[in-house]
Amino acid sequence: MVLQAIKYKRGSLQILDQLKLPHAEVYDEIRSSKDAWHAIKEMRTRGAPAIAIVAALSLAVELQENATKGELSTTAEEVVAFIVEKLDYLVTSRPTAVNLADAARKLRVIVEDFANSNSAVGKAVKDVYVEAAEQMLVDDVLDNEAIGKHGAEWIKENTEEGKGGSMSILTHCNTGSLATAGYGTALGVIRTVHGNGWLKNAFCTETRPYNQGSRLTAFELVHDRIPATLVTDSMAAALLKLKRSSDRIAAIITGADRVAANGDTANKIGTYSLAILARYHGVKFLVAAPRTTIDLETKSGEDIIIEERPGKEVTMVKGPRFDGVSLDLQSVEMVSIAADGIGVWNPAFDVTPAELIDGIVTEVGVAEKDGDGKFDLARLFAANRSGIKPSTIGGM
């Protein structure tokens, strides 16, 4: 059974606290947009798609609570203003992840259009918002499953390893059920490859400094019983040089926090270096993300704001005490691993140039570059969800 990082029913939202993984599974109750803002900022919930869903649903829960307590305005305009204010606030929690801003924009348009075109009361506006937020949860899972299908088929058809039988895939950070509403993007592709019987092994990077690979991706792979191996970030080059042939490494696939109109992609720090390694070693490099991650208003990677995080994430590690035999899960400690007083630069993301990306896997197919080596991502938004094969979007 795939991990469930978001538990929702109308009026109730719980998130799996990813800071406590992989050693403890604890769900936090999210009762308001303020709770969600702090959960996102503190990275108790993370991953661009999941951030958007949690933010949207947190406000749905808050609106339901207000209605139950009789604190919801009866005036449609006041409820719309409340929703817009809260959405703007939620977007400030993680500015690089475009899915959050995209979800907020869509939800705002929905409630404003509804209020302007109907003799609506406050409760009706609330109901429209809640239903729209809930639909986003449903759609994200369906989109992830489609991404898995398209990505798996593309690798199978476009790599010698895929054509020849079982293959291995390297991934970075965490892009699975813990980063989405369910199933995952890049890790969803690996799940599909495994489910189809095509996977020899999955390799996951540790993903310093926050260790989303070793803490979260490894946790999911073990949970789903997918054959996998953990490597540190600095081992990736040696892995491709020494084990590509024996382990039949077909591709590196990552997620994305924002894809610019030209295909430049912001993702977890370390993605750019993997793309360079893939190009040098002749390995396909793919980005897997729903279309909500594509920001056509951002022309290139130069326009993407890169979040910088606290230096202690680099100089400290947190985990349960190990006594030489077993882990003491009741004794969780923060340990220093760097010289006291050293300066730290800690960007959360880097930008991979489009020229290093072989394909962008979305829920409607895999976008490839045209004969001039350019992506035309606008064409993805005209694609029919129900029927475009990956090969037919190629040559964009």
N, C-alpha and C positions, 0 to 999 in steps of 0.2 A: 504494500500500500504506500502510495506517494505521501510524503510528509505534508502536513497541513499547517502552514505558518499563520494563516488568517482564519479565525473561526467567527462566523457572523450569522446572526439571525436578527430579524428586525428588532431594533431596540437594544441589541447587545453586540459588542465587538471585543474580541480577544486576539492578541498577537503573541506569537512565540518570541520570548526574549532571546534574541540571537547573541547577546553578550554572554549569556550563560551556557551556550552551546560550545562544545559538544558534550559537556559533562553533566548537564542538567537540563531537563525540558520543563520550563516554567512559562505559563501564559499570563500576560498582563492584561488587566481590564482597561479598555479605552472608553471613557465615558464622554469625552468632549474633544473639540478641536485642539484645545490646549494640551490635553493628554497626548494627542497624536503628534503635535508639534514637538514636544519634548522626546517622545519615543523615536521620531525620525531624526531629530538633531543629535540625540545620544547614540544613534545607530542600534537601538534595540530592535528596530525594524529597518530594513535597508533593501536596496535593489530598486532600480528606477520604476519598474511596473508596480511593485508592491507598495512603494511609497505613495504613488498616486491613488491606489485602491484604499489604503489605510486612511489617507487624508480624506478622501471622499466619504468613506463610510463613517469616519469619526464624526463628521458634521451631521450625517444622517441620524446617528445615535443621539447626538446632542439635540437635534430638532425634535426627535421623538420624545425625549425626556422633557423638553420644554412644553410640548403639547400635553403630555401626561400630567404635568404639574400645573397646567393652566397658565403657563408663562409665555405661551406663543401668541404673538400679536394676531388680532383678527384682520388686520389690514395687510393686503397683499404687498403693497409697496414697502412696508416696514420689514416684512419677512424677507423680501428680496434684498433689501439693504443689509440685513443681518447676515444673510448667506454670502453676499459679495464681500463683506468685511472679513468674515471668517476664512473664505477662500484665499483672499489676498494675504492674510496672515499665515496660512498654511504653506503657501508657496515660498515664503522666506526661510523655511526650515532647511531645504537643500536646493540651492538655486541652480546647480549644474544639471540636475536630472530634469529633462524637458517634459517627461511624462506627467509630472506633477502640475506644471504650468498648463499643459495641454488639457488635462482633466478639469482643472479649475476653470479654464476658459470655456470649455464645452458646457459644463454645468451652469455657469453663469448665463450663457446664451439661452439655455433651456428654460431656466426659471424667469429670465427677463422676457423672453418671447411669450411664454405662457401668461405671465401677468399682464402683458400689454395687449394680448389678443383675446382675453377673457374677462368677464366680470368676476374676477377671482377673489376669494377670501384667503386669509393667511394660511389656513389649514390646507387648502388646495395646492398652494405653492409649495408647502412643506411636502405634501404627498408626491408631487411631481419630482421634487429634488430627490427624495428617498428612493423612488422607483428608478430614477436615472442612475444614481450611485450604485444601486444593487445590480443593474444591468451591466455596468462596467466590470463588476466582479465576474459575472457569467461570461462576458465577452473575452476577458483576459485569459481565462482557462482555455476557451475554444481557440483563441489566437495562438496560444503557446503550443497546443497540440498540432495546429497547422504548421507552425514554424518547425516543429520537430520533424514532421513528414517531409516538408520541402527540403530542409537542410540535409536530412539523411539521404534522400534520393539524389540530391545534387552531388554530394561527396561520392556516392556509389557510382554515379555516371561520369564524373569528371576527374577522377584520380585513378592512377594505375593500381594502387592498393585496393580501392573500392571495387574496381572491375575484376580484380583477381581473387577476391574472397574476403576473409576477415581482415579488419583494419583496426588501427589504434588512432585515437584522437587526443590532442592536448588541449586543455582549457585553463582559463585564468579566472581568479576571483570566484564569486558564487553567482550563478545564473539559473538556479533551479527553483524548486518549490518555495524555498526560503526567500527568494528575491522577487517572486511573482505571486499571483493569486493561486497558482498551482501549475505543476508539470515543468515549467521553466522554458527558457529561450535557448541559449547555447547548450546548457545541460539537458534541456528537452530534446535537442538533436541527438545527443549521446544516448539518452534514454530510448529514443526511437531506433537508433542504429542497433543498440543492444536487443531491443524487443524483436527486431527483424532477424536476429541471429548473425549480424554482420560484425559485431564488435569483438576484437581480440583483447584490447585493454584501453582503459581511459587513464590518462595522466593528468593530474591536477597540480598546479603550482601552489606553493604555500601562500603567496600573495601578501608579502610584507607591505606595510607594517601592521595591518590589522588582522592578517591571517585568515581572511575569509575562505581561502582555499583549504587550509589545513583544518580549520574549525568547522566550516559549514559545508563546502563541497564534498570533502572527504566523509563527513557525517552522512550526507545524503547518499553518496555512492555505497557506503557500507550498509546503510539502512535498506537500500533497494537491491543489495547483493549484486552490484555491477562490478566486474573485475576492474580494479583500479590501483594506481600507484601514485603516491605523493612525492613530489620533488620540490626542492627549494627554488626560488626564482632564478638564482644564479646557476642552476644546473640545466636550464633549458637548452642552451647552446650545445652542451656536451650530449644531452639526450638526443638531439636531432642528428648530431654527427655520429654518435656511437651506436644508437639503437634504432635509427629510422628504418633500416633495412630489416633487421631481425624482428622488430616489433611492428613492422608495416605501418608506420605513422603516416597517415594520409593527409591530415589537416590539423591546423590550430583554429579553434573557434572560440570567440569571446562574445560577451554581451555588449551593450552600449548604454551610456547615460544620455547621450545626445548625438545625433547624426546630422551634420550640416547638409545644406542643399547640394553641395558638390561631392558629398560622400565622406569628407573628413569626419572622423569619429572620436568623440571623447568617451573614455572608459577608464576603469580603475588603473591607477599608476602601474606601469609595467607592461601594459598592452602594446605600446609603441615599440618597445624593444623586442617583443615577441614577433611583431609584424616584420621587423627588420631581419630577425633570425629566420623566419619562414621564407622570405624572399631569397636570402643567401643560400638556404639549403634546398630550395625548390619545392617547398611544402605549401599547399594551399592555405590561405589565410582568409577566414570568413568572420563576419560580424552577424550575430543573430539578434533581432530586435523587432518588436511590433512597429507598425507604421506610426504609432503615437510617439515613438522616440525620434522620428525624423522631423527636423525643424526646417522647413523650407524658407523661413524668414531669416535664418542664420546662414549666410552665404558660404562661409568657410570656417575651418577650425580656428582661424585667427580671431574670430568674433566670439568664441566660447569662453565664458568666465570660468576659470579653474578655482575651485574651492581649496583653500589651505586649512589644514587641521592642526590641532595642538601638537607640539613637539613631543609631549610625553608618550604619544602613541608609538614613537620610534624608540624612545629611550626606556620604556617600561613594557613589561608583559604581565598579564594577569592570568592566574590559573590556580587550580587546587594543589595543595601540598602533596608531594610525593615522598614517601618515607623509604624508598628503595625497593619496596615490594608492591605497594598498592597506592591508589590515590585516596586522599582524605577529602571527600567532596564537601565536608562541613567546614573545611579550613581553606578559604580562597584568599590568595595573597597577591599583591602587586609587587613585582620585583624589578629592580633597576638592572639594565643590561648595558649601560653606556657610562662613559666618564661624566661625573657630575660637573655641570657648568658648560658642557659643549653646546654650541649652537646647532639648531635643527631646521632644515627646510623640509616641509612635509605636504607637498601637493597631493590631493586625493585622487586626481585624475591626470592623464596625459592625452594628447591628441594624436591619433594615427592618421597620416595623410592618405587620401583616397587612392593614391597611386600604389600603395602597398596592400590594398584590400582587393581580393579576387571576387568577392560577392557579398551582398547584404541580404541575409535571409529574413523574410517577413512572412506574415500570415497569408499573403497572396502569391508568394513565389520568391525566387532568388533574383535580385537585380544584379546584372553584370554590366560592365562598361561597354561602350560602343567602339567602333573602329578607331576613334580618336582617343581612346583611353579615358572617356568621361562617363560619369553616371548621370542619368536623367531620372532622378528620383520622383519627380512630379508625376511621371507616368504610373507609378505605383498606386496613386490615389484615384486613378481612373480604372484600376483593375477590379474585376469581378471576384469577390471573395470565393465564390463557389467553384470556379473552374479554371484558373490559369495555371498551367503547368510551369515548373521552374524554367524549362528550356525556352518557353515562349516569351519570357521577360528578358532573356539574355539579349545582348547587343544594345543595351540601353546606353 
